[in-house]
């Protein structure tokens, strides 16, 4: 129970941040799950898009401080290795046209 105005405000801020972090974590987990499913199904177009969304979600969550930077890097790395193993041609960079 908050006893001062300052601690009341801090409690409200903590509740807001917790709700925001929960939303971001949930979206990140969903993106990761979608990417894993697409990669295991070997659907190249779907996997490429889902992979990009998952990497973006993980990077964004880490930059906001919702998850630690190291955890995001580890998950991105493992997802990339899995994607390269399952669909080697899907993650090759596009040829640059001159």
Secondary structure by P-SEA (a helix, b strand, c coil): ccccaaaaaaaaaaaaaaaaaaaaaaaaaaaaaaaaaaaaaccaaaaaaaaaaaaaaaaaaaaaccccaaaaaaaaaaaaaaaaaacccccccccccc
